[in-house]
Amino acid sequence: MKRIAILGSTGSIGCSTLKVVEGYPERFAVVALAAGSNLELAFKQTLRWRPKLLSVAHEDAAAALGKRLREAGAGETEVVWGTAGTVAVATHSQVDFVVSAIVGVAGLEATYEAVRAGKQIGLANKECLVAAGELITAEARRQGKPLLPIDSEHNAVHQCLRGGRMDEVKQVWLTASGGPFLQTPREEFASITIAQALNHPTWKMGRRITIDSATLMNKGFEVIEAVRLFNIPPSRIRVVVHPQSTVHSMVEFVDGSILAQVSVTDMRLPILYALAWPERIASDLRFDVLSLKHLDFCAPDLEKFPCLRLAYEAAEAGGAKTVALNAADEVAVVAFLEGKIAFLGIPATIQAVLNETSARKPESISDVLGMDSEARELARRFIDGHSSDSRVAATK
Amino acid sequence: MKRIAILGSTGSIGCSTLKVVEGYPERFAVVALAAGSNLELAFKQTLRWRPKLLSVAHEDAAAALGKRLREAGAGETEVVWGTAGTVAVATHSQVDFVVSAIVGVAGLEATYEAVRAGKQIGLANKECLVAAGELITAEARRQGKPLLPIDSEHNAVHQCLRGGRMDEVKQVWLTASGGPFLQTPREEFASITIAQALNHPTWKMGRRITIDSATLMNKGFEVIEAVRLFNIPPSRIRVVVHPQSTVHSMVEFVDGSILAQVSVTDMRLPILYALAWPERIASDLRFDVLSLKHLDFCAPDLEKFPCLRLAYEAAEAGGAKTVALNAADEVAVVAFLEGKIAFLGIPATIQAVLNETSARKPESISDVLGMDSEARELARRFIDGHSSDSRVAATK
């Protein structure tokens, strides 16, 4: 029986994790949940799963929810709050496995503490590797506990890596759907609208990750995640565009063999893989090979998608550069979605922030958070300072 | 240092094996070679590799070749002959690894003796699994030594199986190029000519295997090989048509993940994989993922390709049925190539022979050889008896 904590239980990955756990009551138990501000769902999840511990964002909400749970006969669940509450969920003594699925830097400290407490980690939080990857992977190696990736690409790589030893790996191929602008001519990129950018061809996701998919920055983040998860230099993490998103990634070995992972595009599969690892558990998440039909592959165009190039540069430098890459991108995407900057203003903002950022290695999570704030401030200043620059600002 | 014997050194796989060995003089040494009737090449190979032992087909050729080798200063190579000679090569005390690449039932006894002698086996001989698979795999399990497949499909499966335990395998997907008649309408199959059938779209191979690829019987044999190599029932060995022959095969696990192997279509790769196993050794056999472009997949048409259906039926029954499948096919293919029967006469002959064959399990290699002779005789009689039957005989 694996005893599970979920950081971000009310989010998309959190809900999918609970769906997976539901199917295997003899294998998995939910011990602790960290929700955010969706108190209604947190209440329902607590009634259903009866965790020992629930954490929510704020103190007053925790008090109110605790009262409501007692009235509903679920008073055995202790309700805590804030960062300390999330850390308590992540490090609960009865927890074996922590699913890290809080979006953004908010998940960093709790995930790091879970690693330090020797938990097995299922990692769905990008920032844990992009911003704090050097710290977290070093600690995981010290603990001798694997970080199991819960996203389709790195999960696929994890599976393909079973085909050989790490020193037998030539390179890793991350597949990219190519986003909505794969076929868009370069000269039309300046006039891409918010609606166009939000219209992703294969995956339905949140707004930021949808824009990051349209700029290919999402793939850039994945390059950095792969560098850190698998301890492979950026030059040996390659990207291939594969519009069908059926091959989730590949590993090329030194002898010339390539292993590729294929499955349905359903997050429950990488979640189940991580929860079950090192075993595989039967599921109904079937992919019919006879339905494969056509698969297409091509090289990404780094001229059309400068964010991918910027990510490689940040990956090579490491340290604060990758913290800044993520922070600047988040600020720029929000500004784009608010109509403040154009689509091409996103890479312009990130480039400007990277130019002003060192490659110093962070020494702690609070150091990461400091670097993150600094980069956000640089990004905001750049956007405000270029509100009349036609290459950055949105056309009205 | 792995010390290697090659059964069938002058054939296509034998020559490719020597090319692979040539690239890694610090890892592999050639200890013994079994050639056939190509004495000129056997002579050259002996001068180049200086094996301890060389076997050729006939006694007089062995004597003449021994004399020639002594005159050429290669007298340290002992020259032996016939089946006993091949067995001596396969069981030589200094040999660790035997590449079994003699075509046809001629390779059975030597391969079986190599397994009994506890050698690691690289298996490129189809009959070892199709005809004598029950005996040979049982002995290999008793010895605790793996049979490493040297053909692109089973080698790919072997690689993909590393992604989980055997009891986590849902099914195996063998890819098939589909042969030259993938797009040919059913009604044109009756008039397929020898030249059309010899024109294989992706692989350049011998005449029998090219015809077996055109009828999909080759894929049927591979189903039986997979059943026996991996100890999986026929119903869980599936075939998917994939004209590009880039994905060499796939393994589907119970959780819904599928691992696929991709590489160049060059036999040196599975040979290197088998020789190096459980390691992987760097090679220049690169496949450029960015050149993948389009991959197509579809279901095989068992109506158009009855040989594949017959192979599944033989696989389910086992024993003499699979011996007869191979023997009858070989006789039928020769008859087709001699213009005695039509393309559709091949499955008609095999069906007729299978109808008259029991599923009795062979108890020894000589038992297999007896079953083989019997099936060949049945096939010849069927062909002779239907020389005026328009559904079997070739149109003049």
Interface residues (C-beta under 8 A of the other chain):
Chain A: Q159 C160 R162 G163 G164 R165 E168 K170 W173 R238 V240 V247 M250 E252 F253 V254 D255 G256 S257 I258 L259 A260 Q261 V262 S263 V264 L269 L272 Y273 A276 E279 R280 I281 A282 S283 D284 L285 R286 F287 V289 L290 L292 K293 H294 L295 D296 F297 C298 A299
Chain B: Q159 C160 R162 G163 G164 R165 E168 K170 W173 R238 V240 V247 M250 E252 F253 V254 D255 G256 S257 I258 L259 A260 Q261 V262 S263 V264 L269 L272 Y273 A276 E279 R280 I281 A282 S283 D284 L285 R286 F287 V289 L290 L292 K293 H294 L295 D296 F297 C298 A299
